[in-house]
């Protein structure tokens, strides 16, 4: 179930900030294949957690940058 949630989160984040899903994987865990591995169910739980944490941090940083003039 967690895999479905993170896949949706990656897809949503990629769409919102015009990123490729491979870019998110590369930036989050230094693995451009992370998205595909999560979809296949072969990714480690730590990878999933790190991607989720990165998405949260990246979203917060982008929102904070928009607020400041």
PQR file with spaces between the fields and no chain letter, atoms N, CA, C, O and H, PARSE charges and radii, in Angstrom:
ATOM       1  N    UNK     1       0.820   -1.196    0.000 -0.4000 1.5000
ATOM       2  CA   UNK     1       0.000    0.000    0.000 -0.0000 2.0000
ATOM       3  C    UNK     1       0.857    1.250    0.000  0.5500 1.7000
ATOM       4  O    UNK     1       0.527    2.227   -0.672 -0.5500 1.4000
ATOM       5  N    UNK     2       1.956    1.234    0.746 -0.4000 1.5000
ATOM       6  CA   UNK     2       2.828    2.393    0.807 -0.0000 2.0000
ATOM       7  C    UNK     2       3.390    2.705   -0.586  0.5500 1.7000
ATOM       8  O    UNK     2       3.590    3.871   -0.927 -0.5500 1.4000
ATOM       9  H    UNK     2       2.224    0.440    1.292  0.4000 1.0000
ATOM      10  N    UNK     3       3.645    1.668   -1.388 -0.4000 1.5000
ATOM      11  CA   UNK     3       4.173    1.873   -2.728 -0.0000 2.0000
ATOM      12  C    UNK     3       3.196    2.675   -3.580  0.5500 1.7000
ATOM      13  O    UNK     3       3.613    3.559   -4.328 -0.5500 1.4000
ATOM      14  H    UNK     3       3.483    0.721   -1.111  0.4000 1.0000
ATOM      15  N    UNK     4       1.905    2.381   -3.476 -0.4000 1.5000
ATOM      16  CA   UNK     4       0.911    3.121   -4.251 -0.0000 2.0000
ATOM      17  C    UNK     4       0.876    4.586   -3.843  0.5500 1.7000
ATOM      18  O    UNK     4       0.757    5.467   -4.695 -0.5500 1.4000
ATOM      19  H    UNK     4       1.566    1.663   -2.867  0.4000 1.0000
ATOM      20  N    UNK     5       0.979    4.848   -2.554 -0.4000 1.5000
ATOM      21  CA   UNK     5       0.971    6.228   -2.069 -0.0000 2.0000
ATOM      22  C    UNK     5       2.185    7.003   -2.557  0.5500 1.7000
ATOM      23  O    UNK     5       2.051    8.157   -2.964 -0.5500 1.4000
ATOM      24  H    UNK     5       1.076    4.133   -1.862  0.4000 1.0000
ATOM      25  N    UNK     6       3.364    6.395   -2.526 -0.4000 1.5000
ATOM      26  CA   UNK     6       4.569    7.107   -2.937 -0.0000 2.0000
ATOM      27  C    UNK     6       4.585    7.297   -4.445  0.5500 1.7000
ATOM      28  O    UNK     6       5.076    8.319   -4.924 -0.5500 1.4000
ATOM      29  H    UNK     6       3.473    5.457   -2.195  0.4000 1.0000
ATOM      30  N    UNK     7       4.071    6.359   -5.194 -0.4000 1.5000
ATOM      31  CA   UNK     7       3.991    6.525   -6.644 -0.0000 2.0000
ATOM      32  C    UNK     7       3.102    7.711   -6.979  0.5500 1.7000
ATOM      33  O    UNK     7       3.451    8.530   -7.829 -0.5500 1.4000
ATOM      34  H    UNK     7       3.672    5.528   -4.805  0.4000 1.0000
ATOM      35  N    UNK     8       1.954    7.809   -6.315 -0.4000 1.5000
ATOM      36  CA   UNK     8       1.059    8.945   -6.536 -0.0000 2.0000
ATOM      37  C    UNK     8       1.742   10.246   -6.115  0.5500 1.7000
ATOM      38  O    UNK     8       1.616   11.262   -6.798 -0.5500 1.4000
ATOM      39  H    UNK     8       1.671    7.144   -5.624  0.4000 1.0000
ATOM      40  N    UNK     9       2.460   10.219   -5.000 -0.4000 1.5000
ATOM      41  CA   UNK     9       3.158   11.416   -4.521 -0.0000 2.0000
ATOM      42  C    UNK     9       4.234   11.854   -5.517  0.5500 1.7000
ATOM      43  O    UNK     9       4.392   13.047   -5.780 -0.5500 1.4000
ATOM      44  H    UNK     9       2.563    9.394   -4.445  0.4000 1.0000
ATOM      45  N    UNK    10       4.968   10.894   -6.064 -0.4000 1.5000
ATOM      46  CA   UNK    10       5.994   11.221   -7.059 -0.0000 2.0000
ATOM      47  C    UNK    10       5.340   11.807   -8.304  0.5500 1.7000
ATOM      48  O    UNK    10       5.782   12.834   -8.819 -0.5500 1.4000
ATOM      49  H    UNK    10       4.840    9.926   -5.850  0.4000 1.0000
ATOM      50  N    UNK    11       4.288   11.153   -8.787 -0.4000 1.5000
ATOM      51  CA   UNK    11       3.583   11.641   -9.974 -0.0000 2.0000
ATOM      52  C    UNK    11       3.049   13.056   -9.755  0.5500 1.7000
ATOM      53  O    UNK    11       3.196   13.917  -10.623 -0.5500 1.4000
ATOM      54  H    UNK    11       3.928   10.319   -8.369  0.4000 1.0000
ATOM      55  N    UNK    12       2.437   13.294   -8.611 -0.4000 1.5000
ATOM      56  CA   UNK    12       1.876   14.615   -8.305 -0.0000 2.0000
ATOM      57  C    UNK    12       2.966   15.677   -8.208  0.5500 1.7000
ATOM      58  O    UNK    12       2.808   16.783   -8.726 -0.5500 1.4000
ATOM      59  H    UNK    12       2.317   12.594   -7.907  0.4000 1.0000
ATOM      60  N    UNK    13       4.065   15.341   -7.548 -0.4000 1.5000
ATOM      61  CA   UNK    13       5.160   16.298   -7.382 -0.0000 2.0000
ATOM      62  C    UNK    13       5.799   16.606   -8.736  0.5500 1.7000
ATOM      63  O    UNK    13       6.116   17.757   -9.035 -0.5500 1.4000
ATOM      64  H    UNK    13       4.193   14.443   -7.128  0.4000 1.0000
ATOM      65  N    UNK    14       5.981   15.580   -9.538 -0.4000 1.5000
ATOM      66  CA   UNK    14       6.563   15.781  -10.871 -0.0000 2.0000
ATOM      67  C    UNK    14       5.679   16.699  -11.713  0.5500 1.7000
ATOM      68  O    UNK    14       6.178   17.588  -12.403 -0.5500 1.4000
ATOM      69  H    UNK    14       5.724   14.645   -9.296  0.4000 1.0000
ATOM      70  N    UNK    15       4.397   16.485  -11.652 -0.4000 1.5000
ATOM      71  CA   UNK    15       3.467   17.308  -12.425 -0.0000 2.0000
ATOM      72  C    UNK    15       3.429   18.746  -11.899  0.5500 1.7000
ATOM      73  O    UNK    15       3.458   19.699  -12.678 -0.5500 1.4000
ATOM      74  H    UNK    15       3.992   15.763  -11.091  0.4000 1.0000
ATOM      75  N    UNK    16       3.364   18.893  -10.583 -0.4000 1.5000
ATOM      76  CA   UNK    16       3.254   20.220   -9.976 -0.0000 2.0000
ATOM      77  C    UNK    16       4.474   21.092  -10.263  0.5500 1.7000
ATOM      78  O    UNK    16       4.341   22.300  -10.456 -0.5500 1.4000
ATOM      79  H    UNK    16       3.341   18.119   -9.950  0.4000 1.0000
ATOM      80  N    UNK    17       5.654   20.491  -10.294 -0.4000 1.5000
ATOM      81  CA   UNK    17       6.879   21.279  -10.442 -0.0000 2.0000
ATOM      82  C    UNK    17       7.608   20.991  -11.757  0.5500 1.7000
ATOM      83  O    UNK    17       8.771   21.355  -11.935 -0.5500 1.4000
ATOM      84  H    UNK    17       5.762   19.509  -10.137  0.4000 1.0000
ATOM      85  N    UNK    18       6.903   20.337  -12.663 -0.4000 1.5000
ATOM      86  CA   UNK    18       7.413   20.064  -14.007 -0.0000 2.0000
ATOM      87  C    UNK    18       8.774   19.364  -13.958  0.5500 1.7000
ATOM      88  O    UNK    18       9.740   19.796  -14.587 -0.5500 1.4000
ATOM      89  H    UNK    18       5.958   20.042  -12.519  0.4000 1.0000
ATOM      90  N    UNK    19       8.817   18.285  -13.198 -0.4000 1.5000
ATOM      91  CA   UNK    19      10.011   17.459  -13.087 -0.0000 2.0000
ATOM      92  C    UNK    19       9.736   16.101  -13.708  0.5500 1.7000
ATOM      93  O    UNK    19       8.582   15.689  -13.825 -0.5500 1.4000
ATOM      94  H    UNK    19       8.032   17.934  -12.687  0.4000 1.0000
ATOM      95  N    UNK    20      10.773   15.419  -14.099 -0.4000 1.5000
ATOM      96  CA   UNK    20      10.639   14.032  -14.541 -0.0000 2.0000
ATOM      97  C    UNK    20      10.706   13.143  -13.304  0.5500 1.7000
ATOM      98  O    UNK    20      11.377   13.474  -12.326 -0.5500 1.4000
ATOM      99  H    UNK    20      11.711   15.753  -14.004  0.4000 1.0000
ATOM     100  N    UNK    21      10.011   12.021  -13.355 -0.4000 1.5000
ATOM     101  CA   UNK    21      10.060   11.096  -12.210 -0.0000 2.0000
ATOM     102  C    UNK    21      11.473   10.565  -12.010  0.5500 1.7000
ATOM     103  O    UNK    21      11.863   10.261  -10.882 -0.5500 1.4000
ATOM     104  H    UNK    21       9.465   11.752  -14.149  0.4000 1.0000
ATOM     105  N    UNK    22      12.235   10.450  -13.075 -0.4000 1.5000
ATOM     106  CA   UNK    22      13.624   10.003  -12.942 -0.0000 2.0000
ATOM     107  C    UNK    22      14.473   11.061  -12.238  0.5500 1.7000
ATOM     108  O    UNK    22      15.409   10.724  -11.514 -0.5500 1.4000
ATOM     109  H    UNK    22      11.918   10.698  -13.991  0.4000 1.0000
ATOM     110  N    UNK    23      14.152   12.333  -12.447 -0.4000 1.5000
ATOM     111  CA   UNK    23      14.872   13.416  -11.772 -0.0000 2.0000
ATOM     112  C    UNK    23      14.613   13.366  -10.272  0.5500 1.7000
ATOM     113  O    UNK    23      15.526   13.561   -9.470 -0.5500 1.4000
ATOM     114  H    UNK    23      13.391   12.608  -13.035  0.4000 1.0000
ATOM     115  N    UNK    24      13.374   13.106   -9.900 -0.4000 1.5000
ATOM     116  CA   UNK    24      13.041   13.003   -8.471 -0.0000 2.0000
ATOM     117  C    UNK    24      13.835   11.870   -7.837  0.5500 1.7000
ATOM     118  O    UNK    24      14.401   12.038   -6.757 -0.5500 1.4000
ATOM     119  H    UNK    24      12.632   12.948  -10.551  0.4000 1.0000
ATOM     120  N    UNK    25      13.880   10.736   -8.487 -0.4000 1.5000
ATOM     121  CA   UNK    25      14.659    9.608   -7.969 -0.0000 2.0000
ATOM     122  C    UNK    25      16.135    9.939   -7.840  0.5500 1.7000
ATOM     123  O    UNK    25      16.777    9.587   -6.851 -0.5500 1.4000
ATOM     124  H    UNK    25      13.421   10.599   -9.365  0.4000 1.0000
ATOM     125  N    UNK    26      16.666   10.618   -8.846 -0.4000 1.5000
ATOM     126  CA   UNK    26      18.081   10.981   -8.834 -0.0000 2.0000
ATOM     127  C    UNK    26      18.397   11.947   -7.697  0.5500 1.7000
ATOM     128  O    UNK    26      19.392   11.786   -6.990 -0.5500 1.4000
ATOM     129  H    UNK    26      16.144   10.905   -9.650  0.4000 1.0000
ATOM     130  N    UNK    27      17.545   12.946   -7.529 -0.4000 1.5000
ATOM     131  CA   UNK    27      17.788   13.929   -6.481 -0.0000 2.0000
ATOM     132  C    UNK    27      17.540   13.360   -5.081  0.5500 1.7000
ATOM     133  O    UNK    27      18.245   13.707   -4.134 -0.5500 1.4000
ATOM     134  H    UNK    27      16.737   13.077   -8.104  0.4000 1.0000
ATOM     135  N    UNK    28      16.551   12.499   -4.955 -0.4000 1.5000
ATOM     136  CA   UNK    28      16.180   11.979   -3.637 -0.0000 2.0000
ATOM     137  C    UNK    28      17.116   10.884   -3.140  0.5500 1.7000
ATOM     138  O    UNK    28      17.515   10.883   -1.975 -0.5500 1.4000
ATOM     139  H    UNK    28      15.978   12.217   -5.724  0.4000 1.0000
ATOM     140  N    UNK    29      17.463    9.960   -4.016 -0.4000 1.5000
ATOM     141  CA   UNK    29      18.254    8.801   -3.573 -0.0000 2.0000
ATOM     142  C    UNK    29      19.419    8.480   -4.498  0.5500 1.7000
ATOM     143  O    UNK    29      20.036    7.420   -4.396 -0.5500 1.4000
ATOM     144  H    UNK    29      17.139    9.961   -4.962  0.4000 1.0000
ATOM     145  N    UNK    30      19.714    9.421   -5.410 -0.4000 1.5000
ATOM     146  CA   UNK    30      20.810    9.235   -6.363 -0.0000 2.0000
ATOM     147  C    UNK    30      20.632    7.980   -7.205  0.5500 1.7000
ATOM     148  O    UNK    30      21.586    7.252   -7.482 -0.5500 1.4000
ATOM     149  H    UNK    30      19.213   10.282   -5.493  0.4000 1.0000
ATOM     150  N    UNK    31      19.382    7.745   -7.605 -0.4000 1.5000
ATOM     151  CA   UNK    31      19.088    6.591   -8.443 -0.0000 2.0000
ATOM     152  C    UNK    31      17.923    6.950   -9.361  0.5500 1.7000
ATOM     153  O    UNK    31      16.777    7.036   -8.922 -0.5500 1.4000
ATOM     154  H    UNK    31      18.607    8.336   -7.380  0.4000 1.0000
ATOM     155  N    UNK    32      18.230    7.156  -10.635 -0.4000 1.5000
ATOM     156  CA   UNK    32      17.183    7.551  -11.571 -0.0000 2.0000
ATOM     157  C    UNK    32      16.167    6.438  -11.812  0.5500 1.7000
ATOM     158  O    UNK    32      15.101    6.693  -12.373 -0.5500 1.4000
ATOM     159  H    UNK    32      19.162    7.086  -10.992  0.4000 1.0000
ATOM     160  N    UNK    33      16.470    5.237  -11.409 -0.4000 1.5000
ATOM     161  CA   UNK    33      15.558    4.105  -11.590 -0.0000 2.0000
ATOM     162  C    UNK    33      14.679    3.847  -10.370  0.5500 1.7000
ATOM     163  O    UNK    33      13.935    2.867  -10.343 -0.5500 1.4000
ATOM     164  H    UNK    33      17.336    5.030  -10.954  0.4000 1.0000
ATOM     165  N    UNK    34      14.755    4.707   -9.372 -0.4000 1.5000
ATOM     166  CA   UNK    34      14.004    4.488   -8.128 -0.0000 2.0000
ATOM     167  C    UNK    34      12.507    4.372   -8.389  0.5500 1.7000
ATOM     168  O    UNK    34      11.852    3.491   -7.832 -0.5500 1.4000
ATOM     169  H    UNK    34      15.359    5.503   -9.395  0.4000 1.0000
ATOM     170  N    UNK    35      11.959    5.244   -9.226 -0.4000 1.5000
ATOM     171  CA   UNK    35      10.521    5.227   -9.527 -0.0000 2.0000
ATOM     172  C    UNK    35      10.108    3.872  -10.109  0.5500 1.7000
ATOM     173  O    UNK    35       9.123    3.276   -9.674 -0.5500 1.4000
ATOM     174  H    UNK    35      12.491    5.959   -9.679  0.4000 1.0000
ATOM     175  N    UNK    36      10.864    3.397  -11.086 -0.4000 1.5000
ATOM     176  CA   UNK    36      10.545    2.106  -11.699 -0.0000 2.0000
ATOM     177  C    UNK    36      10.673    0.969  -10.698  0.5500 1.7000
ATOM     178  O    UNK    36       9.864    0.041  -10.714 -0.5500 1.4000
ATOM     179  H    UNK    36      11.665    3.882  -11.440  0.4000 1.0000
ATOM     180  N    UNK    37      11.674    1.024   -9.828 -0.4000 1.5000
ATOM     181  CA   UNK    37      11.864   -0.020   -8.829 -0.0000 2.0000
ATOM     182  C    UNK    37      10.719   -0.007   -7.813  0.5500 1.7000
ATOM     183  O    UNK    37      10.268   -1.062   -7.366 -0.5500 1.4000
ATOM     184  H    UNK    37      12.331    1.778   -9.815  0.4000 1.0000
ATOM     185  N    UNK    38      10.256    1.184   -7.455 -0.4000 1.5000
ATOM     186  CA   UNK    38       9.123    1.271   -6.528 -0.0000 2.0000
ATOM     187  C    UNK    38       7.885    0.686   -7.191  0.5500 1.7000
ATOM     188  O    UNK    38       7.142   -0.063   -6.558 -0.5500 1.4000
ATOM     189  H    UNK    38      10.623    2.040   -7.819  0.4000 1.0000
ATOM     190  N    UNK    39       7.654    1.019   -8.465 -0.4000 1.5000
ATOM     191  CA   UNK    39       6.491    0.497   -9.176 -0.0000 2.0000
ATOM     192  C    UNK    39       6.529   -1.027   -9.295  0.5500 1.7000
ATOM     193  O    UNK    39       5.496   -1.690   -9.200 -0.5500 1.4000
ATOM     194  H    UNK    39       8.258    1.627   -8.979  0.4000 1.0000
ATOM     195  N    UNK    40       7.729   -1.574   -9.504 -0.4000 1.5000
ATOM     196  CA   UNK    40       7.870   -3.030   -9.627 -0.0000 2.0000
ATOM     197  C    UNK    40       7.797   -3.735   -8.276  0.5500 1.7000
ATOM     198  O    UNK    40       7.590   -4.946   -8.209 -0.5500 1.4000
ATOM     199  H    UNK    40       8.568   -1.035   -9.581  0.4000 1.0000
ATOM     200  N    UNK    41       7.967   -2.969   -7.205 -0.4000 1.5000
ATOM     201  CA   UNK    41       7.960   -3.568   -5.878 -0.0000 2.0000
ATOM     202  C    UNK    41       9.302   -4.099   -5.450  0.5500 1.7000
ATOM     203  O    UNK    41       9.382   -4.892   -4.512 -0.5500 1.4000
ATOM     204  H    UNK    41       8.135   -1.985   -7.259  0.4000 1.0000
ATOM     205  N    UNK    42      10.374   -3.676   -6.123 -0.4000 1.5000
ATOM     206  CA   UNK    42      11.707   -4.178   -5.788 -0.0000 2.0000
ATOM     207  C    UNK    42      12.556   -3.168   -5.022  0.5500 1.7000
ATOM     208  O    UNK    42      13.719   -3.439   -4.724 -0.5500 1.4000
ATOM     209  H    UNK    42      10.309   -3.032   -6.886  0.4000 1.0000
ATOM     210  N    UNK    43      11.993   -2.016   -4.703 -0.4000 1.5000
ATOM     211  CA   UNK    43      12.746   -0.999   -3.967 -0.0000 2.0000
ATOM     212  C    UNK    43      12.750   -1.319   -2.473  0.5500 1.7000
ATOM     213  O    UNK    43      11.797   -1.887   -1.941 -0.5500 1.4000
ATOM     214  H    UNK    43      11.048   -1.795   -4.944  0.4000 1.0000
ATOM     215  N    UNK    44      13.832   -0.945   -1.816 -0.4000 1.5000
ATOM     216  CA   UNK    44      13.908   -1.110   -0.363 -0.0000 2.0000
ATOM     217  C    UNK    44      12.975   -0.117    0.330  0.5500 1.7000
ATOM     218  O    UNK    44      12.663    0.945   -0.208 -0.5500 1.4000
ATOM     219  H    UNK    44      14.607   -0.484   -2.248  0.4000 1.0000
ATOM     220  N    UNK    45      12.549   -0.478    1.504 -0.4000 1.5000
ATOM     221  CA   UNK    45      11.690    0.428    2.285 -0.0000 2.0000
ATOM     222  C    UNK    45      12.395    1.743    2.577  0.5500 1.7000
ATOM     223  O    UNK    45      11.766    2.801    2.607 -0.5500 1.4000
ATOM     224  H    UNK    45      12.803   -1.340    1.941  0.4000 1.0000
ATOM     225  N    UNK    46      13.696    1.673    2.789 -0.4000 1.5000
ATOM     226  CA   UNK    46      14.468    2.888    3.049 -0.0000 2.0000
ATOM     227  C    UNK    46      14.422    3.830    1.848  0.5500 1.7000
ATOM     228  O    UNK    46      14.350    5.047    2.013 -0.5500 1.4000
ATOM     229  H    UNK    46      14.207    0.813    2.765  0.4000 1.0000
ATOM     230  N    UNK    47      14.462    3.272    0.655 -0.4000 1.5000
ATOM     231  CA   UNK    47      14.369    4.089   -0.556 -0.0000 2.0000
ATOM     232  C    UNK    47      13.040    4.808   -0.604  0.5500 1.7000
ATOM     233  O    UNK    47      12.987    6.001   -0.900 -0.5500 1.4000
ATOM     234  H    UNK    47      14.520    2.282    0.521  0.4000 1.0000
ATOM     235  N    UNK    48      11.979    4.101   -0.320 -0.4000 1.5000
ATOM     236  CA   UNK    48      10.641    4.695   -0.325 -0.0000 2.0000
ATOM     237  C    UNK    48      10.555    5.814    0.706  0.5500 1.7000
ATOM     238  O    UNK    48      10.017    6.884    0.421 -0.5500 1.4000
ATOM     239  H    UNK    48      12.022    3.131   -0.079  0.4000 1.0000
ATOM     240  N    UNK    49      11.078    5.573    1.887 -0.4000 1.5000
ATOM     241  CA   UNK    49      11.058    6.585    2.950 -0.0000 2.0000
ATOM     242  C    UNK    49      11.866    7.812    2.563  0.5500 1.7000
ATOM     243  O    UNK    49      11.433    8.943    2.787 -0.5500 1.4000
ATOM     244  H    UNK    49      11.515    4.704    2.118  0.4000 1.0000
ATOM     245  N    UNK    50      13.033    7.591    1.986 -0.4000 1.5000
ATOM     246  CA   UNK    50      13.890    8.715    1.604 -0.0000 2.0000
ATOM     247  C    UNK    50      13.267    9.543    0.488  0.5500 1.7000
ATOM     248  O    UNK    50      13.387   10.768    0.489 -0.5500 1.4000
ATOM     249  H    UNK    50      13.384    6.672    1.804  0.4000 1.0000
ATOM     250  N    UNK    51      12.607    8.895   -0.460 -0.4000 1.5000
ATOM     251  CA   UNK    51      11.928    9.636   -1.527 -0.0000 2.0000
ATOM     252  C    UNK    51      10.793   10.465   -0.939  0.5500 1.7000
ATOM     253  O    UNK    51      10.627   11.631   -1.296 -0.5500 1.4000
ATOM     254  H    UNK    51      12.509    7.900   -0.461  0.4000 1.0000
ATOM     255  N    UNK    52      10.013    9.873   -0.043 -0.4000 1.5000
ATOM     256  CA   UNK    52       8.906   10.600    0.590 -0.0000 2.0000
ATOM     257  C    UNK    52       9.416   11.802    1.367  0.5500 1.7000
ATOM     258  O    UNK    52       8.832   12.883    1.292 -0.5500 1.4000
ATOM     259  H    UNK    52      10.148    8.926    0.248  0.4000 1.0000
ATOM     260  N    UNK    53      10.494   11.626    2.110 -0.4000 1.5000
ATOM     261  CA   UNK    53      11.081   12.729    2.871 -0.0000 2.0000
ATOM     262  C    UNK    53      11.594   13.822    1.944  0.5500 1.7000
ATOM     263  O    UNK    53      11.428   15.010    2.222 -0.5500 1.4000
ATOM     264  H    UNK    53      10.969   10.748    2.171  0.4000 1.0000
ATOM     265  N    UNK    54      12.217   13.418    0.843 -0.4000 1.5000
ATOM     266  CA   UNK    54      12.738   14.398   -0.098 -0.0000 2.0000
ATOM     267  C    UNK    54      11.603   15.211   -0.726  0.5500 1.7000
ATOM     268  O    UNK    54      11.715   16.427   -0.876 -0.5500 1.4000
ATOM     269  H    UNK    54      12.351   12.454    0.617  0.4000 1.0000
ATOM     270  N    UNK    55      10.518   14.539   -1.091 -0.4000 1.5000
ATOM     271  CA   UNK    55       9.372   15.233   -1.682 -0.0000 2.0000
ATOM     272  C    UNK    55       8.833   16.276   -0.702  0.5500 1.7000
ATOM     273  O    UNK    55       8.564   17.413   -1.088 -0.5500 1.4000
ATOM     274  H    UNK    55      10.426   13.550   -0.970  0.4000 1.0000
ATOM     275  N    UNK    56       8.677   15.891    0.555 -0.4000 1.5000
ATOM     276  CA   UNK    56       8.183   16.829    1.568 -0.0000 2.0000
ATOM     277  C    UNK    56       9.121   18.032    1.708  0.5500 1.7000
ATOM     278  O    UNK    56       8.667   19.176    1.749 -0.5500 1.4000
ATOM     279  H    UNK    56       8.895   14.967    0.869  0.4000 1.0000
ATOM     280  N    UNK    57      10.416   17.773    1.781 -0.4000 1.5000
ATOM     281  CA   UNK    57      11.392   18.846    1.945 -0.0000 2.0000
ATOM     282  C    UNK    57      11.443   19.738    0.708  0.5500 1.7000
ATOM     283  O    UNK    57      11.522   20.961    0.828 -0.5500 1.4000
ATOM     284  H    UNK    57      10.785   16.844    1.747  0.4000 1.0000
ATOM     285  N    UNK    58      11.399   19.140   -0.465 -0.4000 1.5000
ATOM     286  CA   UNK    58      11.457   19.920   -1.702 -0.0000 2.0000
ATOM     287  C    UNK    58      10.218   20.800   -1.856  0.5500 1.7000
ATOM     288  O    UNK    58      10.313   21.960   -2.259 -0.5500 1.4000
ATOM     289  H    UNK    58      11.334   18.147   -0.561  0.4000 1.0000
ATOM     290  N    UNK    59       9.066   20.239   -1.533 -0.4000 1.5000
ATOM     291  CA   UNK    59       7.825   21.019   -1.616 -0.0000 2.0000
ATOM     292  C    UNK    59       7.877   22.204   -0.655  0.5500 1.7000
ATOM     293  O    UNK    59       7.512   23.320   -1.023 -0.5500 1.4000
ATOM     294  H    UNK    59       8.989   19.297   -1.206  0.4000 1.0000
ATOM     295  N    UNK    60       8.329   21.964    0.570 -0.4000 1.5000
ATOM     296  CA   UNK    60       8.422   23.035    1.561 -0.0000 2.0000
ATOM     297  C    UNK    60       9.399   24.115    1.102  0.5500 1.7000
ATOM     298  O    UNK    60       9.121   25.304    1.257 -0.5500 1.4000
ATOM     299  H    UNK    60       8.626   21.057    0.869  0.4000 1.0000
ATOM     300  N    UNK    61      10.534   23.717    0.542 -0.4000 1.5000
ATOM     301  CA   UNK    61      11.522   24.689    0.078 -0.0000 2.0000
ATOM     302  C    UNK    61      10.981   25.503   -1.095  0.5500 1.7000
ATOM     303  O    UNK    61      11.216   26.709   -1.167 -0.5500 1.4000
ATOM     304  H    UNK    61      10.760   22.752    0.416  0.4000 1.0000
ATOM     305  N    UNK    62      10.272   24.868   -1.998 -0.4000 1.5000
ATOM     306  CA   UNK    62       9.715   25.587   -3.148 -0.0000 2.0000
ATOM     307  C    UNK    62       8.617   26.546   -2.711  0.5500 1.7000
ATOM     308  O    UNK    62       8.515   27.651   -3.244 -0.5500 1.4000
ATOM     309  H    UNK    62      10.082   23.888   -1.939  0.4000 1.0000
ATOM     310  N    UNK    63       7.801   26.142   -1.756 -0.4000 1.5000
ATOM     311  CA   UNK    63       6.743   27.013   -1.256 -0.0000 2.0000
ATOM     312  C    UNK    63       7.327   28.196   -0.492  0.5500 1.7000
ATOM     313  O    UNK    63       6.820   29.312   -0.602 -0.5500 1.4000
ATOM     314  H    UNK    63       7.884   25.244   -1.323  0.4000 1.0000
ATOM     315  N    UNK    64       8.372   27.969    0.271 -0.4000 1.5000
ATOM     316  CA   UNK    64       9.028   29.041    1.020 -0.0000 2.0000
ATOM     317  C    UNK    64       9.681   30.039    0.058  0.5500 1.7000
ATOM     318  O    UNK    64       9.678   31.242    0.319 -0.5500 1.4000
ATOM     319  H    UNK    64       8.784   27.062    0.360  0.4000 1.0000
ATOM     320  N    UNK    65      10.233   29.551   -1.038 -0.4000 1.5000
ATOM     321  CA   UNK    65      10.863   30.429   -2.006 -0.0000 2.0000
ATOM     322  C    UNK    65       9.847   31.312   -2.721  0.5500 1.7000
ATOM     323  O    UNK    65      10.162   32.435   -3.114 -0.5500 1.4000
ATOM     324  H    UNK    65      10.235   28.573   -1.250  0.4000 1.0000
ATOM     325  N    UNK    66       8.637   30.807   -2.888 -0.4000 1.5000
ATOM     326  CA   UNK    66       7.582   31.592   -3.549 -0.0000 2.0000
ATOM     327  C    UNK    66       7.078   32.708   -2.654  0.5500 1.7000
ATOM     328  O    UNK    66       6.677   33.759   -3.154 -0.5500 1.4000
ATOM     329  H    UNK    66       8.381   29.895   -2.569  0.4000 1.0000
ATOM     330  N    UNK    67       7.087   32.509   -1.354 -0.4000 1.5000
ATOM     331  CA   UNK    67       6.568   33.486   -0.403 -0.0000 2.0000
ATOM     332  C    UNK    67       7.490   34.688   -0.315  0.5500 1.7000
ATOM     333  O    UNK    67       7.019   35.821   -0.214 -0.5500 1.4000
ATOM     334  H    UNK    67       7.412   31.655   -0.948  0.4000 1.0000
ATOM     335  N    UNK    68       8.787   34.462   -0.350 -0.4000 1.5000
ATOM     336  CA   UNK    68       9.751   35.540   -0.208 -0.0000 2.0000
ATOM     337  C    UNK    68       9.849   36.333   -1.512  0.5500 1.7000
ATOM     338  O    UNK    68       9.840   35.749   -2.596 -0.5500 1.4000
ATOM     339  H    UNK    68       9.170   33.542   -0.432  0.4000 1.0000
ATOM     340  N    UNK    69       9.943   37.669   -1.410 -0.4000 1.5000
ATOM     341  CA   UNK    69      10.040   38.510   -2.618 -0.0000 2.0000
ATOM     342  C    UNK    69      11.364   38.391   -3.323  0.5500 1.7000
ATOM     343  O    UNK    69      11.579   39.040   -4.347 -0.5500 1.4000
ATOM     344  H    UNK    69       9.951   38.144   -0.530  0.4000 1.0000
